[in-house]
Amino acid sequence: MSINYSERIPNNVDLAHDRTLQRALEHWQPRFLDWWRTLGPHDFEANDVYLRTAVGVDAQGWASYGYVKMPDYRWGIFLADEIPDRKIGFGDAFGQPVWRQVPGEFRAQFRRLIVTQGDTEPASVEQQRLLGHTCPSLYDLRNLFQVNVEEGRHLWAMVYLLHAYFGRDGREQAEELLARHSGDADKPRILGTFNEPIEDWLSFYLFGYFTDRDGKFQLKSLAESAFDPLARTCRFMLTEEAHHMFVGETGIGRVIRRTLEVMKEIGTDDPEAIRRHSAVDLPTLQRYLNFWFTSSLDLFGSEVSSNAATAFANGIKGRPDESQYDDHVCADATFALEVPDGRGSIATDTVPMRNAMNEVARNTYVKDCEIGVKRWNMAIKRAGVDFEIALPSTRFRRSIGAWADVPTDPAGTPIPREAYERRLPAWLPSESDRAFVHSLMRPVREPGKMAAWIAPPDRGINNLPVDYEYVRAG
């Protein structure tokens, strides 16, 4: 379905025929724009940026490309096409028709999930707002801005649901989505990872690879929902989310490629020598990876969760790609869970499958994360370098769940707390690591040129050359 761009708020939900809802969203729109100008990308309001904009919701030809100033970007409300006769795919109401409205008894649960998802979208824009000042190329600068405007549109998607289906409570929660701010001491964002500063592009790429991938799995779970407007909203959001993970994976791949080139040029794998040649040594990359991967793991919640069980039973939130499973009710199924035994070892606990839905999603997420890591390691191996990037264990550095504050090494082996505290600086970015990476962050804004610490991409955007002027001076 094409999207009507003659509307003040582009949409495919027939907003013009619901004047009350339209007026409410038009009242929210200037507040959103004020937020964007205040906490969106800093100092680039006047630049023409080569961006893609959604013009339809089918998989083929859904977006158009062209120059636009970001404050003029046509954010809007787009739902994937309705699936005729769609049935609830999991839980106690399995096989029954999906809901067009929110059942009253589930309103609080749905609202909480939508608010939490919605809160992550502007949070990441706020985290990344200063990165434009240190872009490694115009290609990367454009990709950053594409991610930013789409996160803004994802906020619109959640705000629409709050306004359309949750009455006054929904409108108030929509206002709160612009009142909280990433890292704010008084009103921080809901989830901890979205309050972490992103002050360099290495963190941005890892955030894109790991944290946006968490977003993919959360959206996949919500796309299974029995509440059909939420499911359709998330299905279309997944179309845009894929680019965010692409930016992360290819960004890290290009960092590694440049490091391997430097290692070959200077004939050593000594980290200090590599740093002197303005490249990111692989041990430093591993420490940054450890930080962002473990931060993202906590976003799935506790391994055992009554809330997750209730959400599954009630048809609110399913497993990612629910159709891959045979049992969609899980009334009697169980899950074997590794837990600390309290004596410095690991025990196995058997829990109801419904209570382990967070862990099911987390395990699937980890397998998905491993795909890109294998690609990076193949590049390292082909270069003849004896180093392998590894995902740390899901037990390492956890702040939520059974392994919260349990000291383990990156392999997940429990160790004494004294040893953990002593060795942790070797496993996570140190202040000197951050200072070094920060020293590399010098802007490069000449078309086709790249910062010394990153290799050029294999291809440009939308079949354009790498040296295209993706961002024009304001």
N, C-alpha and C positions, 0 to 999 in steps of 0.2 A: 504494500500500500504506500503510495506517495504521501508526502507530508506537505501540508498547506503552509507555504511560507508567506502568504499574505496576512496571516494571523500575527498578532502582536506576540503571542507565545506559540511558535510552531508546534503542531501536535497532530496525532492521528487518533485522538480519543473523542473527537466531536465536541471539543470544548465550547464551541460557539453556541451549542444548544443547551448549555448549563450555565446560565448567566451568573448565578450565585457563586459557583465554583470559579468561573472565569474572573470575576471581580476579585475574589479572594486571592487568586494567584497573581493577578495584576497588581494587587496591593503588596504582595511579597516580592515581586520582581525588582522594584527599585532598591529594596533592602539588600537583595542578593547582589545587585550591581555595585552598591556602596561597599559591600563586603569584598567583592572582587577587586575594586580599585584600591581598597585599603590593604588587603591581605593576600591578593593574588600576585602574579609575577610582577616584581618591582622594577619600575623604570622602563617598561616596554609597552605602555598603553598606546603609543603613537606609531608603533612599528607595524608594517604590513607583513603578515606571517602566512606562509603557504600551508594552509590547514585543510583537512578533510571535514566535511560537514554532512551529517546524515540527511538524506533526502528520501529514504525509503527504508523498509524493514525486512525486505526479502534478502536472501544471502547474495544474490547477484546484483551488482550495480547499486548497492545501497547508499553509497557515499559519493559526493562530488568534491573536487579539489580546487582551490583557488586562494588568492590573497585576501586576507581579512584582518582588520585590527581586532585584537582579542576582546575589548569591551563591546564590540559590535557582533561578536560571534552569535549565531542563531541557536542558542540553547533552547531546548524544548522538551516535549513529553512524548515519547515514542514507545509503544508496546508492540511486541512481536504479534504476528497474525494469530488469531484465535484458532485453536485446533478443534474442529467439529467433534462434538460428542466426547470430549475429553473426560476421562474418569480419574478419580483419585487413585494414585499409584502406590500407596503404602498406608500402613497404620490400621486402626480399628475400622475406618470407613473405606477400606480398600474396595475398589470396584464401583463405588457410588459416584454420581455426577459431581464434578467440581463445583465450587461455590463462586458465585458472582459478587456476593457481599460477604462481609466478615461475620461469622456467627457470634452472637453477643457474648457467649461464654468464653470465647477465645480472643476477644478484643485486646485485652491487656498484653497477652503473649505476643500477638502479631505486632502491636504497636511498639513493644520493646525491641523486637527484632528489626523492624523497619527503621526505628530511630538509631539503633546501634550501627546498622549498615550505612544509613545516611550520614552519620557522624564521621565515618572514615573518609568520605569523599572530600569535603572541604578541608579536613585535617591534612591530607597529603599535599594539597595545594599550598597550604600555609607552611608546611615543612619545607617545601621546595621553592619558596617564593624568591629567594635571593640567588638561586643557582645560575640564573641567566647572566649574572655579572662575571662568571668564571667559565663560560661554556668552552669546551675544547674545539668546537667547530660550529658553523651555521647549521649544518645537518643535525647535530645534536641539540642545538638550541631550539630548532623547530620541533624536534621530537619531544623535548621537554614541554613545550607549549601545547603540543597536541595532547599529551597526557593531561596537562592541567585543564584544558577546556573540556575534555571528556569527563574528568572527575567532576567538574562543575555541572555537566549535564546529568551525571549519575546522581548528584545531589537533587537536581530538579525531579528526577524520576521518583525518588523517595518522598520528596515534598508533595508531589502530586498525590501519591497514595495516602499520605497523612491528611491532606486537605479533603480528598474525595471520599474517604471511607471512615474517618475517625472524628468528624465533627470538631467541636471546640478544642478537645484534648489534642487532636491532630494538629490544628492550627497553632496551638501554643507550643507543641513540640517542634514544629517547623521553624518557629521563631528562635527556639533554643539552639537549633542547629547552626545558627549564625552568631549566637551569643557565646558559645564555647570556642576556645582557640587552642591550637596545638602548643603545649608547653606552658600555658597560662597557669600561674601559681594558684589563682582563685577559681577559675573555671576551665580546667583542662579538658581535653577530649576524653571520651569514655574509655578507650582502650589504650593501654600503656605504650605500645609500639608507635602509636600515632602522636605521641608527645615527645618522641626522640628527635633531636635535631638532625637535619640532613644538610651538612655544611660543605660537602664535597661531592664530586660526581661519582667517585667509586661507591660511596654510600647510596647515591641515587640509583645506580645500576643494580646494586644488590637489593635495594628496596623494591625495585621494579621486578626483579626475578623472584624474590622470596615473598615479599609482603603483598604485592599485587597478585601473586599466585594463590596466596591465602584467599584474597578477594575472589578469585576465580572459583575456588571450591565452596566458598560461602554462597556465591551466586548460583552455582550449580545445585546446591542443597535447596535454596529458596525457589529455584526454577521448577522444582518438583512439587511445590506447595499445592495444596487443595484449593487455596484462595487464588483463583485464576488470574486476576489482574496483577498480583504480585509475581506469579510464575511467568507471565508474558513480559512483564517489565524486566525481569532478571535475564530472560532468554536474550532479549535485545542487548542488554548491557554486556553480556558475554561477548558479543560481536566486537564491541569496542575494547573490552578488557584485553583481548588477545594481543593488541598492539603494545600495550603497556609491558607485558611480559617479554615481547620481542625486543623492545628497547633495552630491557634489563639483560636478557641473555646475550644479545649481540654486542652490547656495550662491554660486558665482562670478557666476552670472546676477543674483542678488539684490544682490550687492555692486555690480555695474555699474549696475543699475537705480537704486540709491540715489545713486550718484555722479552719474548723469545728471540726477536730480532736483535735486541740489544745484547742479550747473552751471547748470541752467535758473533756479533761484531766485536765484543771485547774478550771473548773466549773464557768466560768465567761465570759461575753461578753464585758468586759471592754477593750477598744482598747489599752490602755497602757500596760495592763497585757498581752494581746495577742502579742504585739510587743516585750515585754521582752522575750517571748518564740519563737522569730524569725519567726513569721508568719505575714501575711498581714491582718490587720483588715479590715472588710467589708466596713466601712465608707471610708477608704483610697482607696480601690478598686473602690468604687462608684465615688470618685472624679477623679481618673484616667480615668474611663470610660467616665465621662462627658467631659473630655478634648478631647479624641480621637474620640468620636462619633460626637461631634459638629464640630471638625476640618474636619472630613470626609464629613459631610453634605454639606459643601461649595463646595466640588469637583463637585457637580452636576450643579453648576452655579445658575444664578438668576431664581426666580420663573417665571418671564415673560421675554421671550427672543426672539427677532426677529431672532437671529442666529439659535436657536433651531427650530423655525417655518420654516425657509428656508431649513435647513438640512432635516427636515421631508418632506416638500413639494417636494424637489428635489431628494428624494430617497437616501440621503447620510447616514442618521442615523435614525433608527427607534426606536420604544419603545422596551424595553426588552420583549422577548417572544411575539412578535407582533401577533402571531396566536391566542392568547387568546381573542383578541378584535373582535367585530363585524364590526365596522367602521374602515377601513384601510386608508381612505382618509381624514376624519376629516375636510372637507371643511367648514362645517357649525356648527360643534359641539363646545360647550363651556365648560369652567371649572370654578367652584366656588373656589375662592382663598381667604384665610384669610390674611388680610393686616392690618398694624397699621393705625388707623384713625387720627393720629396726635394729639389726645387729651388724650392719655394714655389708650385707649381702642382698641378693635379689630373690624374691619369691614369686610364685605364680598364683594369682587369684582368679577365680571364675566368677564372672558377673553376668547379669542378664544383658542380652545383646542390646536391648533398647537403652539401657543405661550407659552403654559404651559407644553410642553413636558419634560422639565427639572424637573418640579414639579411632573409630573406623575411618572417618573423614581425614584425620591427621595422618594415618598410615598411607592412605591413598595419595595424599598431598606429598609425603616424603618420596614415594615412588616416582611421582611426577617431577619433583625437584632433581632426582638423580639423573634424569635424561640429559639435561643440559650439562651437568657436571661431567657425565661421560664424554660429551662432545669436547668439553674443555680439556679433559685429560687425554683424549685422542690427539689433540693438537700438540700438547706437551710431549707426548710419547713420540709423535712423528718427528719432532725437533730433536730427539735424542736426549732429552733432559730427564734426569732421574728425580722426578717430583710428581706427586699425585695429590690433587685436591680431593678433600673428603668432607662429606657432611658429618657433623658431630652427631652423637647419639641423641635421640629424643629425650633422654634422661638428663642431659647436660644443661646446666644453667637454666633450670626451669623456675618460674615464679608462681605457677598455677598448677594445681593437681597433686597427684601422689608423690611426684618427685620435686615439688617445690622446696627449695632451700636444702635439698639433699646433696651433699658434695660428691660429685663424680668427676672423672676425667672426661675428655671429649669422646672417648670410646664408650662411655656409660658405665665404667667400672667404679663402684663406690670407693672412696678414699677418705682418709682422715681429714677433718675440717682444716687442721693446720696445714696439711700438704696442699689442700685445695686453695686456700688463701695465698699460699706462697707461690703456687704455680699458675694461678689464674692470669696474671699479667702476661705470661707467655702464650696464652690461648686467646686473648682478646686484644684489640688495638690498644696500644699504650699511648700516653700523651705524646711521646716522641714520634710514634707512627702517625698519629693524627697531624702533628705539626709538619712532618715530611709530606704527607699527602696534600695537606693544605698548601704547602709551598709549590706544588705542581699546578695548582689551580690558577692559571693565568689565561685570560680570555683570548680566543682566536676567532676573529670575525671576518676574515677574508675568505670569499667563496672557494671551496676546495682545499683549504689549508686545515691542518690538524695540529693539535697540541702534541708535544714531543712524547707524551706518555701513553698515547692511544693510536692505534692503527686506523686507517680509513675504512669505511664500510665497504662491503663487496659491491653494493649497488645503491643508487639513490632512491628517492621516494617517487612512487607513481610513475616509474619508468623514466624519470628525469636523471640527468647526470649527477654525480656526487658533488661537482663544483657549481651546482645551481645556486642561485641566490635565494635560499629558502626563507631568510628573514631580511627584509629591507630596512635600512636605517630610517628611524623616525624623523 
